[in-house]
Amino acid sequence: MSNSAQGYGKVAIVLHWLIAVVMIGMICLGLYINKNEAYHLMSTHKSVGILIFVFVVWRLLLRLLKGFLPALGSTSTFQQILSRLVHWILLLGTVLFPLSGMVMSAMGGRGLQVFGTEIFPMNMLNGRPAAINEDVSEMAANIHELLVPIMIAAIALHILGVIYHQFIVKDNTLSRMLGCTKCHK
């Protein structure tokens, strides 16, 4: 089933919810790691980030190839602009979050591993990780950190928009993203 004006296809729905749940979980895990200095969880954070990046790229390619259906319907121009802006922030954020994390780790000399499987080796100097490009690693770290409040705000606006459309406008926005085009009619 592919996207149509009535709803999204099964692949789009699964990718949406998988990425949404994992990204929210990763933001929470990252905040937890930083607040509690729980650095023993960092390898899990990095591994999940690398894996979700594959699904993010897949979703982005589908969105670019198949478009951004279904249409926004009869909403005001302001709501349409805000909706498009929030969706683009979420799409870009889901790409930039894992990408900046991977660049930060790799250029910081810490390499890239997915649950112990090496993808990009550590850069070792005198038995310690040594930055490959500290400036690039720092820039990626700054992007990664800057994305946290931006993505939290965009996710909150997205959820509020869904609630508004589902229960006030009653255009079945949530129902369509749950794959239920006949719900609540």
C-alpha positions in Angstrom: 0.0 0.0 0.0 1.4 3.4 -1.0 0.7 6.9 0.1 -2.5 8.5 -1.1 -4.7 11.5 -0.3 -6.6 9.4 2.2 -3.6 8.1 4.1 -0.1 6.8 4.2 1.2 3.4 3.1 2.2 0.7 5.5 6.0 1.3 5.0 5.6 5.0 5.6 3.6 4.4 8.7 6.0 1.9 10.2 9.0 4.1 9.4 7.3 7.1 10.9 6.5 5.4 14.2 9.8 3.5 14.4 11.8 6.7 13.9 9.6 8.7 16.2 9.8 6.3 19.1 13.5 5.7 18.7 14.4 9.4 18.3 12.4 10.4 21.4 14.0 7.5 23.2 17.5 8.6 22.0 16.9 12.2 23.1 15.8 11.0 26.6 18.8 8.6 26.7 21.2 11.3 25.7 19.9 13.7 28.3 20.0 10.9 30.9 23.6 10.1 30.0 24.7 13.7 30.3 22.8 14.5 33.5 23.8 11.4 35.3 27.3 10.9 33.8 26.1 7.4 32.7 28.7 7.1 30.1 28.5 3.3 30.2 25.3 3.7 28.1 27.1 5.8 25.4 28.0 2.7 23.2 24.3 1.8 23.2 23.3 5.3 22.3 25.8 5.4 19.5 24.9 2.0 18.2 21.2 2.7 18.1 21.9 6.1 16.5 23.9 4.5 13.7 21.2 1.9 13.1 18.3 4.4 13.1 20.2 6.5 10.5 19.6 3.7 8.0 15.9 3.9 8.5 16.0 7.7 8.5 17.7 7.8 5.1 15.2 5.2 3.8 12.3 7.3 5.1 13.7 10.5 3.7 14.3 9.0 0.3 10.7 7.7 0.2 9.4 11.1 1.2 11.4 12.8 -1.5 10.5 10.2 -4.2 6.8 9.8 -3.3 6.0 13.3 -2.0 4.6 14.7 1.2 1.1 13.3 0.9 -1.6 13.4 2.2 -2.4 17.1 1.6 -2.9 19.4 4.5 -6.6 20.0 3.8 -8.5 23.0 4.7 -6.2 24.6 7.2 -5.2 28.3 7.4 -2.1 29.5 5.5 -0.4 30.0 8.9 -1.1 26.5 9.9 0.1 25.1 6.6 3.4 27.1 6.9 3.9 26.0 10.5 3.1 22.4 9.6 5.6 22.4 6.7 8.2 24.1 8.9 7.8 21.6 11.7 7.9 18.6 9.3 11.1 19.9 7.7 12.7 20.5 11.0 11.8 17.0 12.1 13.1 15.5 8.8 16.3 17.4 8.9 16.7 16.8 12.6 16.3 13.0 12.2 19.1 13.1 9.6 21.4 15.6 11.4 21.1 14.0 14.9 22.6 10.6 14.0 24.9 12.1 11.3 26.4 14.7 13.7 26.8 12.0 16.3 28.7 9.7 13.9 30.9 12.6 12.7 31.6 13.7 16.3 32.7 10.2 17.3 34.7 9.4 14.1 36.5 12.7 13.8 37.0 12.7 17.6 39.1 9.5 17.1 36.6 7.3 18.9 35.6 5.4 15.8 32.2 3.9 15.1 30.9 0.6 16.4 27.4 -0.9 16.2 27.0 -3.2 19.2 30.7 -4.1 19.2 31.1 -4.4 15.4 33.6 -1.9 14.1 32.5 0.2 11.2 35.1 2.9 11.4 38.3 2.3 13.5 39.4 4.3 16.5 42.4 6.6 15.8 44.9 5.5 18.5 47.9 7.5 19.5 50.1 6.2 22.4 47.2 3.9 23.4 44.6 6.6 23.6 42.0 7.8 21.1 43.3 10.8 19.2 41.1 13.2 17.2 41.3 13.0 13.4 39.9 16.5 13.1 39.1 18.2 16.3 37.4 21.2 14.7 35.0 19.0 12.7 34.3 16.8 15.8 33.6 20.0 17.8 31.3 21.4 15.1 29.4 18.1 15.0 29.2 18.1 18.8 27.7 21.6 18.7 25.2 20.6 16.1 24.2 17.5 18.1 23.7 19.6 21.3 21.9 22.4 19.5 19.4 19.9 18.0 18.2 18.8 21.4 16.0 21.8 22.3 15.0 22.3 18.6 13.8 18.8 18.2 12.0 18.8 21.6 10.1 21.9 20.5 9.4 20.5 17.0 8.2 17.2 18.5 5.9 19.0 21.0 4.5 21.2 18.2 4.0 18.1 16.0 2.1 16.3 18.8 0.0 19.4 19.6 -0.8 19.7 15.9 -1.9 16.1 15.7 -4.1 16.4 18.8 -5.6 19.6 17.4 -6.4 18.0 14.0 -7.6 14.7 15.3 -9.9 16.0 18.1 -10.8 19.6 17.2 -10.7 19.8 13.4 -11.6 16.0 13.3 -9.8 15.4 10.0 -8.5 12.0 11.2 -4.8 13.0 11.1 -3.8 10.5 13.9 -6.1 7.8 12.5 -4.4 8.0 9.1 -0.9 7.7 10.7 -2.1 4.7 12.6 -3.2 3.2 9.3 -6.9 3.4 10.1 -8.5 5.4 7.2 -12.0 4.4 8.3 -11.7 5.3 12.0 -13.6 8.1 13.5 -15.7 9.0 10.4 
